[in-house]
Amino acid sequence: MFESIIKMFSYEFFVRAVIGGSLISLCAALLGVSLVLKRYSMIGDGLSHVGFGALAIAAAVNAAAPLEFAIPIVVIAAFFLLRISENGKIKGDSAIAIISTASLAVGIMVATMTTGLNTDINSYLFGSIIAMSQKDIIICIILSIIVIIMFVFFYNKIFAVTFDESFAKATGTKAGAYNMIIAFLTALTITVGMKMMGSLLISSLIIFPAITSMRICRRFRTVVICSAVIAVLCSISGLIISYQYNTPTGASIVITNVCLLIIFSIIGSVSDRINAKRYSKQ
């Protein structure tokens, strides 16, 4: 088994996948805690479908840089979603559902009528290790650095906006601006991660690590750190499983996340019962 793992890392495409997958998972996990607590976790699903639509259009017009073409469109969609949910008559989940399904339909329609559902389009839908080129990894590293630096720099403000937005506004914090920052960083992460996970599964990187860490962690900082560690471990484990058993990359990573969620839920449940017994004795 150990020799097999060493052999995996001798392949350039696998090393690219590990680097890209770990960075994408880390960024998604950091943002996921805030999105889950704000009950806005499905924004990842909506933005991934917008990204697919944009990439399908880029493929149809033979754009030289489809990823660079998609990023600004997804960022605009993130701001638009946030604005609708805050000020419009359409609630957040309804707005996400409308934009998500419409974008996916446009992407499939454009792809079917032009290039067809070829390998590139399928890689954006379902994810592919081989689809991660050296250029994609460079873009991934740059954008991941931006996401991590901005998250750390605005950590206190993001914390305040996440837990009590009304109080944050009352104390002078520009909650709307920081919500925009969260949406912007999420859009970057989703767009870059689509080649790895596919638009149908990328939102799982936002949801699962956060929920899993919340099973046993109680403080925001601890949840963020635990979520980041879980995301990276599940990403690498999923890639190894995918290589060993020839399974889809995105699905393998999601399955490892599901297994870890079950384990953490059991541990959390047992821990809660033990603590309850201790308090009852006191």
N, C-alpha and C positions, 0 to 999 in steps of 0.2 A: 504493500500500500504506500509506504513512504517513498519507495523508488518510483512508483507511478506518479506521485505528486511532484517529485523533482523533475520527472520527464515532462510533465505539463508545463512547467515554468521554463523549459528550454524552447518552447514555441513562442515566437514573437507575438502572434495574435492573442495567445492566452495571457501573456504579460500585459498587453494593451487592455484586454478585457478586465483584468484584476485591478489595474490602476484606474481605468475609467469607472468601473462598477463601484469601487470603494469610494471614490470621490463623489460620484453621483448619490450614492446611498448616504454618505455622511451629510451632504448638503440637504437632502430630502428629510433626513431625520431631525436635523437642527430646526428646520422650518416646520416640520410636522407637528412638533409639540405645541407650538402656538396655534397652528391651524386646527388641530383637534380640540384644544381647549376652547377655542373661539367658535366651535361647531361649524367650521368652514373647511373641513378636511377634503370634501369632494371637489374643491376647486381644482385639484390636481387632475381629476378625471376630465373635467370640462376643458382645461387648458391643453391637455394631451390630445384631445380630439381636434381642437383648434389647430394645434401643431401639425397633426396628420393632414388636415385639410390644406394647410399652407405648404407642406412638403409635397403633397400630391400636385398642387398647382405649380410648384417650382420644377417638379419633374416633367410636367406637361409642357412647360415653356423652355425646357432644357437649360434651366438656370445653372450657372457654373458653380455656385455655392448655395445649395439648397438650405443648409442649416442657417447660414447668415441671412437668407431670405426669410426664414420662418421665425427667427428670434424676435424681431421688432413686431411682427404680427401678433405673436403670442403675448408679448408684453402689453401691447395695446388692448388685447382682449382681457388681460388680467385687470387692468385699470377700469375697463368698461364694466366688467362683472362686479367689481367692488363698488363702483359708482351706482350701478343699478340697484344692488342689494341695500345700499345705504339710503338712497334718496328716491328710488323709484317705487312704483306700486307692486312690482314683481319681487317676491322674496328671493333670498339668496339661492336656496335649493332649486326653485323653479327657473331662475335665470341661468343657473349652471346647466340644468337639464335641457333648456331650449337651445343654448349656444352649443352644448356638447353634441346633441343629436344632429343639429343642423350642420355643424362643421364636419362631422363624420360622414353625413350624407353627401355633402359637397365634395369631400375628398374622394369618396368611392366613385361618385358619378364622373368626376373629372378624370380619375385614373382609368376607369373603364372605357371612357370615350376617347382617350388619347393613347397613353403608353400601355394601358392594361394593368392588371394586378401582377406586375412583374416582381422579380426578386427584391429590388430596392423598396417598392411599395410594401411588400409583405414584411420586410425587415422593420419598417416603421410601425406596422400594425402589431407584430408579434415579437419583435426584438431578435437580434442575431449577434453572436460574438464576432463572427467573421466580418460583419458590416462595420466594426469599429476600426477605422483607418488611422494612420499616424496623425493625419490632420485633425481628425475628430478628437483624438486624445489631447492634442495641443490646445484645441478650443476648450475641451473639457477642463483641463488643468487651469487655464486662464480664468474661465468663468467660475470655477470652484473656489479659486483664491479670492475672487471678488465677493462671492457669496459668504465665505467664511469670515473674511475681514469685516465686511459690513455687519454681519450678524454679531460678531464679538464687539464691534465698536458701538452698535446701537442696542446691546443686550439689555441694559437697564430700562430703556424706553420700551423695547419690545415686551419685556416682562410686565411693565406697568399697563400697557395697552391690552395685553393678553388677559390679565386677571380682573381688571376693573377699568374699563375704558371711560366710563362716566367720571370716575374719580380722577383719572389721568387728565381728562379734559378740564376738570375743575381746578387742577393744580397748574394749569398752563401748558400742559403737554399737547403738542399738535398731533392728536391721535390719528387724524385722517392721513397725515404725511407718513406716519410710521406704518399704518395699514398699507399704504401705497408701496412702501419699501418692502414689506413682507410679500405683497403681491408680485412686485418686480423680481425679487429673488426667487420666488416660487416659479415664475414664468421661465427664468433662465434655467433653473434646475430641470424642470419638466422637459423643455425643448432639447437640451443636451442629452437627457437620459432616455429619450425615446428610441434611439438606435439600440440601446442596451436592453431595455425592458419591453419596448413596444408601447404604443399609445393605449392599448387595452389594459396594461398591467402596471404602468408607471406610477399610478396613484397609490399603489400598495406600499411603495417605499416611503410615502408620507404618512400613511395611516398605521401600518403594523408596528414599526419600532416604537412609536409614541405610545400606542395603546399597551403594548407588551411591557414597556418599562413602568407604566403607571400601575401595573398589577402589584408591584412590590415597592416602588419608590413613591415618596410623598412630597418631597420638595422639588420646586421647579428646576433648580440647577442640577440636582441629582437625576431627575427624569431626563433632562437634555443630554447629560453625559452618558447615562445608561442607554438611551435611545441611539446615540451615535455609535457606541460600541456594538450594540445589537445589529444595527444596520450594516456595518462593515463586515462583521462576522457572518451574517446571513448571506451577504453578497458573495463573499469568497467561498463559503460552503456551497452555495447554489451553483457557482461556476464549476467547482470541482465535481459536483454531482452531475451537472450537465455534460461535462467532458467524459466522465467515467461511464455514464449510462446512456449517452447520446439522447438526452432529453432537452426540450426547449429551455433556453437560458432563463427567460423571464419567469416561466412557470416554476422552474426549479428554485429560484430565489424566493418566490412567493410561498412555495410549500415549506421551505426552511423557516420562513417567518411565521407561518401558521403553526408549525410544530413548536417553535419557541414560545409563541403566545400561549399555547395549551400548557406547556411546562411552567411558565411563569404564573399562569392563572391558578394552577394547582398549588404552587409554592405560596402564592399570595393568600389563597383560601385557607391553607393550613396555618399560615402565620397569623391570620386574622382570628382564627379559632383559638389558637394558643394565647394570644393577647387578650381575647375576651374572657378566657378562663382565669387568667391572672388578675384581671380587673375585678371579676366576680368574687374571687377569694379575698381581695382587699376590702 
